[in-house]
Amino acid sequence: MLKASKYKKSEQAIGIFDSGIGGLTVANAIHDILPNEQLIYFGDTAHFPYGEKSADAIKYYALRISDFLLKQNCKMIVIACNTASSVAFHVVKQHVGVKAIVINVIEPVANRVAALYQQGKIGVIATKGTVKSDIYSQKLKELNPQLQVTSLATPLLAPMIEEGFFNNKISKTIIYSYLSNSKLKKIDALILACTHYPLIRAEIEEYYKQKVKIIDSAEIVAERVFNQLTENRLLNTTRILRSKFYVSDYTESFAKSTKIFYKDKVVLEKNTLWENE
């Protein structure tokens, strides 16, 4: 068991960030199992989608947001974005140092899948940035060389979901077009490697008719958060503080979409970290 850090206290908040509102699926899962924890969420909507950005740009955004979350006195930073996790996790972790625990959404999922499957074919759908990094294939092969991993970039899905287009004919056509790709033939499990994708899980399950196990990151990452805070003796068991939600660009349609991602009422506050540059 790790000792509680002198730099962190249990009453401090958990910081979470994503390129948009997809990370609210992770925030909601964390809130469900850790209702006493204050969450501070930052959606970098001004730069959405990260999957189309360069690795250097994503690292820059991630470092600036991490500094913002540290200023908010966060004891933990959860990178609730697969693209940012794949290219910026190590630089963020090094930058943050002992000031906060840093968690990404990829490692917990890879560990869970490797534990569930001794062999077989694992499909991954994600943004272009995540697929280009090949991070899921690398992690899963390290954990279990017997696994076959195939990845497919699905760049239309996150913007579609962000705009509220799902559970309709348009979303069904796009989703089915991607899932029918030959890369995903005869898979045993499908990793939803974007935190937006749990919102279309029902449509994906309908396509596969329960023949393929669908794996999303939200609950798995929430469990990792719980375990890490427990090990470090940082669980908040006392007072409950109101969670805060920030975005780098605000629109009414975005505010309305948060109701889909997060069960509790969300009041968004605009905070442009880059306005003085």
Residue pairs with C-beta under 8 A, 6 or more apart in sequence:
1 231
1 233
2 231
2 232
2 233
3 232
3 233
4 10
4 232
4 233
4 234
5 98
5 232
7 98
7 99
8 75
8 99
8 100
8 101
8 232
8 234
9 75
9 234
10 75
10 229
10 233
10 234
10 235
10 236
10 237
10 238
11 236
11 238
11 239
11 241
12 38
12 73
12 74
12 75
12 234
13 37
13 38
13 39
13 40
13 72
13 73
13 74
13 75
13 241
13 243
13 244
14 30
14 34
14 37
14 38
14 39
14 40
14 74
14 75
14 76
14 78
14 225
15 39
15 40
15 41
15 42
15 66
15 69
15 70
15 72
15 74
15 76
15 77
15 78
15 100
16 23
16 26
16 27
16 30
16 39
16 40
16 41
16 42
16 77
16 78
16 80
17 23
17 41
17 42
17 43
17 44
17 62
17 65
17 66
17 69
17 77
17 78
17 79
17 80
17 81
17 84
18 24
18 26
18 42
18 43
18 44
18 80
18 81
18 84
18 195
19 43
19 44
19 45
19 47
19 48
19 49
19 50
19 51
19 81
19 83
19 84
20 43
20 44
20 45
20 48
20 49
20 158
20 162
20 196
20 254
21 43
21 45
21 162
21 196
21 254
21 257
21 258
21 261
22 80
22 81
22 158
22 161
22 162
22 194
22 195
22 196
22 197
22 199
22 261
23 41
23 43
23 78
23 80
23 81
23 195
24 41
24 43
24 258
24 261
24 262
24 266
25 195
25 196
25 198
25 199
25 216
25 218
25 261
26 78
26 80
26 105
26 195
26 217
26 218
26 221
26 222
27 39
27 41
27 80
27 243
27 262
28 218
28 261
28 262
28 263
28 264
29 218
29 219
29 221
29 222
30 37
30 39
30 78
30 221
30 222
30 225
31 37
31 39
31 243
31 263
31 264
32 222
33 222
33 223
33 226
34 222
34 225
34 226
34 229
34 235
34 236
35 240
36 235
36 236
36 237
36 238
36 239
36 240
37 229
37 235
37 236
38 236
38 240
38 241
38 242
38 243
38 244
39 243
39 244
40 69
40 72
40 74
40 243
40 244
40 245
40 246
41 243
41 244
41 245
41 246
42 65
42 68
42 69
42 246
42 247
42 248
42 271
43 245
43 246
43 247
43 248
44 50
44 61
44 65
44 247
44 248
45 247
45 248
45 249
45 250
45 251
45 254
46 247
46 248
46 249
46 272
46 274
47 53
47 57
47 61
47 248
48 158
48 159
48 162
49 83
49 127
49 155
49 158
49 159
49 162
50 58
50 61
50 81
50 83
50 84
50 127
50 129
51 83
51 126
51 127
51 128
51 129
51 130
51 153
51 155
51 158
51 194
52 127
52 128
52 129
52 155
53 61
53 83
53 129
55 87
55 88
55 129
55 133
58 83
58 84
58 87
58 88
58 129
59 87
59 88
59 91
61 84
61 88
62 79
62 84
62 88
62 91
62 92
63 88
63 91
63 92
63 95
64 273
64 274
65 273
66 77
66 92
66 95
66 96
66 102
68 246
68 271
68 273
69 77
69 100
70 77
70 96
70 99
70 100
72 244
74 100
75 100
75 101
75 229
75 234
76 100
76 101
76 102
76 103
76 225
76 228
76 229
76 234
77 92
77 96
77 100
77 101
77 102
77 103
78 103
78 104
78 105
78 221
78 225
79 85
79 88
79 89
79 92
79 102
79 103
79 104
79 105
80 105
80 195
80 221
81 105
81 195
82 105
82 106
82 126
82 127
82 130
82 193
82 194
82 195
82 217
83 126
83 127
83 129
83 130
83 133
83 194
84 104
85 104
85 105
85 106
85 135
86 106
86 129
86 130
86 133
86 135
87 129
87 133
89 102
89 104
89 106
92 102
93 102
96 102
101 228
101 229
101 232
101 234
103 221
103 224
103 225
103 228
105 195
105 217
105 221
106 135
106 136
106 139
106 193
107 139
107 224
108 217
108 220
108 221
108 223
108 224
109 136
109 191
109 193
109 215
109 217
109 220
109 221
110 136
110 139
110 140
110 143
111 143
112 215
112 220
113 122
113 140
113 147
113 189
113 191
113 215
114 140
114 143
114 144
114 147
116 189
116 213
117 144
117 147
117 188
117 189
118 144
118 146
119 144
119 146
119 147
120 147
120 148
120 188
120 189
121 147
121 148
121 149
121 150
121 186
121 187
121 188
122 136
122 140
122 147
122 148
122 149
122 150
122 187
122 188
122 189
122 190
122 191
123 150
123 151
123 152
123 183
123 184
123 187
123 189
123 190
123 191
123 212
124 130
124 131
124 136
124 137
124 149
124 150
124 151
124 152
124 190
124 191
124 193
125 151
125 152
125 154
125 157
125 178
125 179
125 184
125 190
125 191
125 192
125 193
125 194
125 197
126 136
126 151
126 152
126 153
126 154
126 193
126 194
127 153
127 154
127 155
127 158
127 194
128 153
128 155
130 136
130 151
130 193
130 194
131 151
131 152
131 153
132 153
134 151
136 149
136 151
136 191
136 193
137 149
137 151
140 147
140 149
141 147
141 149
150 183
150 184
150 187
151 183
151 193
152 178
152 181
152 183
152 184
154 178
154 194
156 174
156 178
157 174
157 175
157 178
157 194
157 196
157 197
157 200
158 194
158 196
158 197
160 166
160 170
160 171
160 174
161 196
161 197
161 199
161 200
162 196
162 254
162 257
163 253
163 257
164 253
164 256
164 257
164 260
165 171
166 199
166 200
166 203
167 200
167 202
167 203
171 200
171 203
172 203
175 200
175 203
175 204
175 207
176 207
179 204
179 207
179 208
184 190
187 212
188 212
188 213
189 212
189 213
189 214
189 215
190 204
190 208
190 212
190 213
190 214
190 215
191 215
192 198
192 201
192 204
192 214
192 215
192 216
192 217
193 217
195 217
195 218
197 204
197 216
198 216
198 217
198 218
199 260
199 261
201 214
201 216
204 214
205 214
208 214
226 235
229 235
243 264
244 269
245 258
245 266
245 267
245 268
245 269
246 268
246 269
246 270
246 271
247 254
247 268
247 269
247 270
247 271
248 270
248 271
248 272
248 273
248 274
249 270
249 272
250 268
250 270
254 268
255 266
255 268
258 266
258 268
259 265
259 266
